[in-house]
């Protein structure tokens, strides 16, 4: 059983996208180059995926994907910021299991970000200390560059920001650097109710002493993890890689169910999301991720205004509408932080949706997500169109 909790405080919001001119990341607002454009056929219609990439002077790279439906009239754009180890590459060509396609087919162009992590291969043997300074500030500033590309492409329609999991933190941070018509936080937060203090100085000292700058996606190793996912994508009834399970689908389902605690990552025992959809989505994850952001995220979350960063200076004074989705499976603490972030953002227009039986990934990919999540976002965007989307 799912339930929805909705709190709606209405105030017209005229905010629109406008960059603030960051040039500190090494990337340029005009530096994106088109690397491919393909037409994706879905059961619901055709969508064109266009991919751009940009390389800075040091060889580091970011990417941006645009999803636009053939023949659709664009009424809005949405910049999507993925979660940890995720990226903007399309894995499931079905709008019933993919938010980007669902919105694109209805006239909302989605731009999905590739962080720097996408371009570090799993077999990278170089010096991962390059991730030491891949801070939350840096990734938010990379997103500012992506916003400039969106505004160049679509200057006449309102732009919205969305983020999943850690991407929700980036979305909150980005909302203070650009003007947007609204923010969608998908099972993620920025702040949490005040509790114990956090000694970031001690955490950073230990971080440098350990010199372990990058986390690795899976302790199973790349080959074993990839093989398990591929078996499930090919046929969930195929043989498992462990004799404890009858099929590969059973093995992956139980692995995901227990990964972060029962039903936290995905409620696979209730089959909220088809197991082959989860495998398809997880198969293409980025392998490495900068550990510095775990430390920074804890520090930002525990302070109204963290003096170590600029990306939360606006928190508590945000004027744009906020839509938050929280999964019941993630637990009370996560839900409380997500609700707290939305409610204390400063916005006078906050909508909260709680999905009781959903695990974290189910929020994005569940069989009922097209109704419980995608349609809610679509209708919310339509209801929050600014009166004058062009004022720059």
URSUL-V298929 format. One record per residue. N is the residue number from 1. RES is the residue in one small letter. OMEGA is omega in whole degrees, -180 to 180 (999 if undefined). D_CENTER is the distance of its C-alpha to the mean C-alpha in whole Angstrom. Layout:
n=N res=RES omega=OMEGA d_center=D_CENTER
n=N res=RES omega=OMEGA d_center=D_CENTER
This chain:
n=1 res=x omega=178 d_center=26
n=2 res=x omega=174 d_center=23
n=3 res=x omega=180 d_center=23
n=4 res=x omega=174 d_center=22
n=5 res=x omega=-175 d_center=22
n=6 res=x omega=173 d_center=22
n=7 res=x omega=-175 d_center=23
n=8 res=x omega=177 d_center=24
n=9 res=x omega=-169 d_center=25
n=10 res=x omega=171 d_center=26
n=11 res=x omega=180 d_center=26
n=12 res=x omega=-180 d_center=26
n=13 res=x omega=-176 d_center=24
n=14 res=x omega=-176 d_center=25
n=15 res=x omega=177 d_center=22
n=16 res=x omega=-175 d_center=21
n=17 res=x omega=178 d_center=19
n=18 res=x omega=-178 d_center=21
n=19 res=x omega=-179 d_center=20
n=20 res=x omega=171 d_center=22
n=21 res=x omega=176 d_center=23
n=22 res=x omega=174 d_center=21
n=23 res=x omega=-172 d_center=23
n=24 res=x omega=-173 d_center=23
n=25 res=x omega=-174 d_center=20
n=26 res=x omega=177 d_center=22
n=27 res=x omega=-176 d_center=21
n=28 res=x omega=-178 d_center=22
n=29 res=x omega=-179 d_center=21
n=30 res=x omega=-171 d_center=24
n=31 res=x omega=-177 d_center=23
n=32 res=x omega=176 d_center=21
n=33 res=x omega=-179 d_center=23
n=34 res=x omega=179 d_center=22
n=35 res=x omega=176 d_center=22
n=36 res=x omega=174 d_center=22
n=37 res=x omega=-176 d_center=22
n=38 res=x omega=175 d_center=23
n=39 res=x omega=-179 d_center=23
n=40 res=x omega=177 d_center=22
n=41 res=x omega=178 d_center=24
n=42 res=x omega=176 d_center=22
n=43 res=x omega=-175 d_center=25
n=44 res=x omega=-179 d_center=24
n=45 res=x omega=-177 d_center=24
n=46 res=x omega=178 d_center=24
n=47 res=x omega=176 d_center=21
n=48 res=x omega=174 d_center=21
n=49 res=x omega=176 d_center=18
n=50 res=x omega=-178 d_center=19
n=51 res=x omega=172 d_center=17
n=52 res=x omega=173 d_center=18
n=53 res=x omega=178 d_center=18
n=54 res=x omega=179 d_center=20
n=55 res=x omega=178 d_center=22
n=56 res=x omega=-174 d_center=23
n=57 res=x omega=-179 d_center=27
n=58 res=x omega=-178 d_center=26
n=59 res=x omega=177 d_center=24
n=60 res=x omega=-168 d_center=21
n=61 res=x omega=168 d_center=18
n=62 res=x omega=-180 d_center=15
n=63 res=x omega=179 d_center=14
n=64 res=x omega=179 d_center=13
n=65 res=x omega=174 d_center=13
n=66 res=x omega=177 d_center=15
n=67 res=x omega=-175 d_center=16
n=68 res=x omega=-178 d_center=19
n=69 res=x omega=179 d_center=21
n=70 res=x omega=177 d_center=25
n=71 res=x omega=-178 d_center=27
n=72 res=x omega=175 d_center=24
n=73 res=x omega=-176 d_center=25
n=74 res=x omega=179 d_center=22
n=75 res=x omega=180 d_center=22
n=76 res=x omega=171 d_center=19
n=77 res=x omega=178 d_center=16
n=78 res=x omega=174 d_center=12
n=79 res=x omega=-178 d_center=10
n=80 res=x omega=180 d_center=6
n=81 res=x omega=-175 d_center=4
n=82 res=x omega=176 d_center=2
n=83 res=x omega=-180 d_center=4
n=84 res=x omega=179 d_center=8
n=85 res=x omega=179 d_center=10
n=86 res=x omega=-180 d_center=7
n=87 res=x omega=-175 d_center=8
n=88 res=x omega=-178 d_center=9
n=89 res=x omega=179 d_center=12
n=90 res=x omega=178 d_center=13
n=91 res=x omega=-176 d_center=15
n=92 res=x omega=-176 d_center=16
n=93 res=x omega=-179 d_center=18
n=94 res=x omega=-176 d_center=19
n=95 res=x omega=174 d_center=17
n=96 res=x omega=179 d_center=18
n=97 res=x omega=-178 d_center=15
n=98 res=x omega=-178 d_center=13
n=99 res=x omega=-176 d_center=11
n=100 res=x omega=-179 d_center=12
n=101 res=x omega=-180 d_center=15
n=102 res=x omega=-179 d_center=16
n=103 res=x omega=-179 d_center=15
n=104 res=x omega=-180 d_center=17
n=105 res=x omega=-179 d_center=20
n=106 res=x omega=171 d_center=21
n=107 res=x omega=176 d_center=21
n=108 res=x omega=-179 d_center=17
n=109 res=x omega=179 d_center=16
n=110 res=x omega=174 d_center=12
n=111 res=x omega=-177 d_center=12
n=112 res=x omega=-171 d_center=9
n=113 res=x omega=164 d_center=9
n=114 res=x omega=176 d_center=10
n=115 res=x omega=177 d_center=11
n=116 res=x omega=-176 d_center=14
n=117 res=x omega=-178 d_center=14
n=118 res=x omega=-171 d_center=14
n=119 res=x omega=172 d_center=17
n=120 res=x omega=-175 d_center=19
n=121 res=x omega=-177 d_center=20
n=122 res=x omega=-179 d_center=21
n=123 res=x omega=179 d_center=25
n=124 res=x omega=-179 d_center=24
n=125 res=x omega=180 d_center=27
n=126 res=x omega=-176 d_center=27
n=127 res=x omega=-179 d_center=27
n=128 res=x omega=175 d_center=23
n=129 res=x omega=174 d_center=24
n=130 res=x omega=180 d_center=23
n=131 res=x omega=-179 d_center=20
n=132 res=x omega=-176 d_center=22
n=133 res=x omega=177 d_center=21
n=134 res=x omega=-172 d_center=17
n=135 res=x omega=173 d_center=16
n=136 res=x omega=176 d_center=13
n=137 res=x omega=-177 d_center=16
n=138 res=x omega=-178 d_center=16
n=139 res=x omega=176 d_center=12
n=140 res=x omega=179 d_center=12
n=141 res=x omega=171 d_center=15
n=142 res=x omega=179 d_center=14
n=143 res=x omega=175 d_center=12
n=144 res=x omega=177 d_center=15
n=145 res=x omega=177 d_center=17
n=146 res=x omega=178 d_center=14
n=147 res=x omega=-180 d_center=15
n=148 res=x omega=178 d_center=19
n=149 res=x omega=179 d_center=18
n=150 res=x omega=-179 d_center=17
n=151 res=x omega=175 d_center=20
n=152 res=x omega=-178 d_center=22
n=153 res=x omega=-173 d_center=22
n=154 res=x omega=-177 d_center=22
n=155 res=x omega=-171 d_center=23
n=156 res=x omega=-180 d_center=25
n=157 res=x omega=179 d_center=22
n=158 res=x omega=179 d_center=20
n=159 res=x omega=178 d_center=16
n=160 res=x omega=179 d_center=13
n=161 res=x omega=175 d_center=10
n=162 res=x omega=176 d_center=7
n=163 res=x omega=178 d_center=4
n=164 res=x omega=175 d_center=3
n=165 res=x omega=178 d_center=6
n=166 res=x omega=177 d_center=6
n=167 res=x omega=175 d_center=4
n=168 res=x omega=175 d_center=6
n=169 res=x omega=177 d_center=9
n=170 res=x omega=-179 d_center=8
n=171 res=x omega=176 d_center=8
n=172 res=x omega=179 d_center=12
n=173 res=x omega=-180 d_center=13
n=174 res=x omega=-178 d_center=13
n=175 res=x omega=176 d_center=14
n=176 res=x omega=-177 d_center=17
n=177 res=x omega=180 d_center=18
n=178 res=x omega=173 d_center=18
n=179 res=x omega=179 d_center=19
n=180 res=x omega=-177 d_center=17
n=181 res=x omega=179 d_center=18
n=182 res=x omega=-178 d_center=15
n=183 res=x omega=177 d_center=12
n=184 res=x omega=178 d_center=10
n=185 res=x omega=-177 d_center=9
n=186 res=x omega=176 d_center=7
n=187 res=x omega=177 d_center=9
n=188 res=x omega=-177 d_center=9
n=189 res=x omega=179 d_center=11
n=190 res=x omega=-180 d_center=13
n=191 res=x omega=174 d_center=17
n=192 res=x omega=178 d_center=19
n=193 res=x omega=-178 d_center=22
n=194 res=x omega=175 d_center=25
n=195 res=x omega=-178 d_center=26
n=196 res=x omega=178 d_center=27
n=197 res=x omega=-180 d_center=27
n=198 res=x omega=-178 d_center=25
n=199 res=x omega=-177 d_center=27
n=200 res=x omega=178 d_center=25
n=201 res=x omega=178 d_center=28
n=202 res=x omega=180 d_center=29
n=203 res=x omega=179 d_center=26
n=204 res=x omega=177 d_center=25
n=205 res=x omega=178 d_center=29
n=206 res=x omega=178 d_center=28
n=207 res=x omega=-180 d_center=25
n=208 res=x omega=177 d_center=28
n=209 res=x omega=180 d_center=30
n=210 res=x omega=179 d_center=28
n=211 res=x omega=177 d_center=27
n=212 res=x omega=-167 d_center=24
n=213 res=x omega=-176 d_center=22
n=214 res=x omega=171 d_center=19
n=215 res=x omega=180 d_center=18
n=216 res=x omega=-172 d_center=18
n=217 res=x omega=-173 d_center=16
n=218 res=x omega=176 d_center=19
n=219 res=x omega=177 d_center=23
n=220 res=x omega=-174 d_center=24
n=221 res=x omega=-174 d_center=24
n=222 res=x omega=-174 d_center=22
n=223 res=x omega=-179 d_center=25
n=224 res=x omega=179 d_center=26
n=225 res=x omega=-179 d_center=22
n=226 res=x omega=180 d_center=22
n=227 res=x omega=179 d_center=25
n=228 res=x omega=179 d_center=24
n=229 res=x omega=-178 d_center=21
n=230 res=x omega=177 d_center=23
n=231 res=x omega=-178 d_center=26
n=232 res=x omega=178 d_center=24
n=233 res=x omega=-179 d_center=23
n=234 res=x omega=-179 d_center=26
n=235 res=x omega=-180 d_center=28
n=236 res=x omega=179 d_center=27
n=237 res=x omega=179 d_center=30
n=238 res=x omega=-175 d_center=31
n=239 res=x omega=178 d_center=32
n=240 res=x omega=177 d_center=30
n=241 res=x omega=180 d_center=30
n=242 res=x omega=-176 d_center=32
n=243 res=x omega=179 d_center=35
n=244 res=x omega=-174 d_center=34
n=245 res=x omega=-180 d_center=32
n=246 res=x omega=-176 d_center=33
n=247 res=x omega=176 d_center=31
n=248 res=x omega=178 d_center=28
n=249 res=x omega=177 d_center=26
n=250 res=x omega=-178 d_center=27
n=251 res=x omega=-179 d_center=26
n=252 res=x omega=-180 d_center=23
n=253 res=x omega=-179 d_center=22
n=254 res=x omega=178 d_center=24
n=255 res=x omega=-179 d_center=22
n=256 res=x omega=-179 d_center=19
n=257 res=x omega=-175 d_center=21
n=258 res=x omega=-169 d_center=22
n=259 res=x omega=-178 d_center=20
n=260 res=x omega=-170 d_center=18
n=261 res=x omega=-174 d_center=21
n=262 res=x omega=174 d_center=23
n=263 res=x omega=-178 d_center=20
n=264 res=x omega=-179 d_center=17
n=265 res=x omega=178 d_center=15
n=266 res=x omega=180 d_center=16
n=267 res=x omega=-174 d_center=19
n=268 res=x omega=178 d_center=21
n=269 res=x omega=174 d_center=25
n=270 res=x omega=177 d_center=24
n=271 res=x omega=179 d_center=23
n=272 res=x omega=177 d_center=20
n=273 res=x omega=176 d_center=18
n=274 res=x omega=-173 d_center=20
n=275 res=x omega=179 d_center=20
n=276 res=x omega=175 d_center=21
n=277 res=x omega=178 d_center=17
n=278 res=x omega=180 d_center=16
n=279 res=x omega=180 d_center=18
n=280 res=x omega=-178 d_center=17
n=281 res=x omega=-174 d_center=13
n=282 res=x omega=-178 d_center=14
n=283 res=x omega=-175 d_center=16
n=284 res=x omega=180 d_center=15
n=285 res=x omega=170 d_center=12
n=286 res=x omega=-173 d_center=13
n=287 res=x omega=-178 d_center=16
n=288 res=x omega=176 d_center=16
n=289 res=x omega=-176 d_center=14
n=290 res=x omega=-179 d_center=16
n=291 res=x omega=-179 d_center=17
n=292 res=x omega=-177 d_center=18
n=293 res=x omega=174 d_center=15
n=294 res=x omega=179 d_center=16
n=295 res=x omega=-179 d_center=19
n=296 res=x omega=-179 d_center=17
n=297 res=x omega=178 d_center=15
n=298 res=x omega=-179 d_center=18
n=299 res=x omega=179 d_center=20
n=300 res=x omega=-175 d_center=18
n=301 res=x omega=-172 d_center=17
n=302 res=x omega=-178 d_center=21
n=303 res=x omega=177 d_center=23
n=304 res=x omega=178 d_center=23
n=305 res=x omega=-178 d_center=23
n=306 res=x omega=-178 d_center=22
n=307 res=x omega=-178 d_center=25
n=308 res=x omega=-176 d_center=23
n=309 res=x omega=176 d_center=21
n=310 res=x omega=-169 d_center=21
n=311 res=x omega=174 d_center=17
n=312 res=x omega=-177 d_center=18
n=313 res=x omega=-177 d_center=21
n=314 res=x omega=-174 d_center=21
n=315 res=x omega=-174 d_center=19
n=316 res=x omega=180 d_center=22
n=317 res=x omega=-178 d_center=23
n=318 res=x omega=-177 d_center=20
n=319 res=x omega=-175 d_center=22
n=320 res=x omega=177 d_center=19
n=321 res=x omega=-177 d_center=18
n=322 res=x omega=175 d_center=15
n=323 res=x omega=-178 d_center=14
n=324 res=x omega=171 d_center=13
n=325 res=x omega=177 d_center=12
n=326 res=x omega=178 d_center=14
n=327 res=x omega=178 d_center=15
n=328 res=x omega=-178 d_center=18
n=329 res=x omega=-178 d_center=18
n=330 res=x omega=175 d_center=16
n=331 res=x omega=-174 d_center=19
n=332 res=x omega=-177 d_center=21
n=333 res=x omega=178 d_center=20
n=334 res=x omega=178 d_center=16
n=335 res=x omega=-179 d_center=17
n=336 res=x omega=179 d_center=19
n=337 res=x omega=179 d_center=17
n=338 res=x omega=179 d_center=14
n=339 res=x omega=178 d_center=17
n=340 res=x omega=-179 d_center=19
n=341 res=x omega=-180 d_center=16
n=342 res=x omega=-174 d_center=16
n=343 res=x omega=-178 d_center=20
n=344 res=x omega=-178 d_center=21
n=345 res=x omega=-174 d_center=19
n=346 res=x omega=-180 d_center=22
n=347 res=x omega=174 d_center=21
n=348 res=x omega=-177 d_center=24
n=349 res=x omega=-176 d_center=22
n=350 res=x omega=177 d_center=19
n=351 res=x omega=-177 d_center=19
n=352 res=x omega=179 d_center=18
n=353 res=x omega=179 d_center=17
n=354 res=x omega=-179 d_center=18
n=355 res=x omega=-164 d_center=18
n=356 res=x omega=-174 d_center=20
n=357 res=x omega=-178 d_center=21
n=358 res=x omega=163 d_center=17
n=359 res=x omega=-174 d_center=15
n=360 res=x omega=-178 d_center=12
n=361 res=x omega=-180 d_center=11
n=362 res=x omega=179 d_center=13
n=363 res=x omega=-179 d_center=11
n=364 res=x omega=-164 d_center=10
n=365 res=x omega=-174 d_center=13
n=366 res=x omega=177 d_center=16
n=367 res=x omega=180 d_center=19
n=368 res=x omega=-177 d_center=19
n=369 res=x omega=-180 d_center=16
n=370 res=x omega=178 d_center=17
n=371 res=x omega=-173 d_center=19
n=372 res=x omega=-175 d_center=18
n=373 res=x omega=-172 d_center=14
n=374 res=x omega=-178 d_center=14
n=375 res=x omega=178 d_center=18
n=376 res=x omega=178 d_center=17
n=377 res=x omega=-179 d_center=14
n=378 res=x omega=-179 d_center=17
n=379 res=x omega=177 d_center=20
n=380 res=x omega=177 d_center=18
n=381 res=x omega=178 d_center=18
n=382 res=x omega=-179 d_center=21
n=383 res=x omega=-177 d_center=23
n=384 res=x omega=175 d_center=21
n=385 res=x omega=179 d_center=22
n=386 res=x omega=-178 d_center=24
n=387 res=x omega=-180 d_center=28
n=388 res=x omega=-174 d_center=28
n=389 res=x omega=-176 d_center=24
n=390 res=x omega=178 d_center=26
n=391 res=x omega=-179 d_center=28
n=392 res=x omega=999 d_center=27
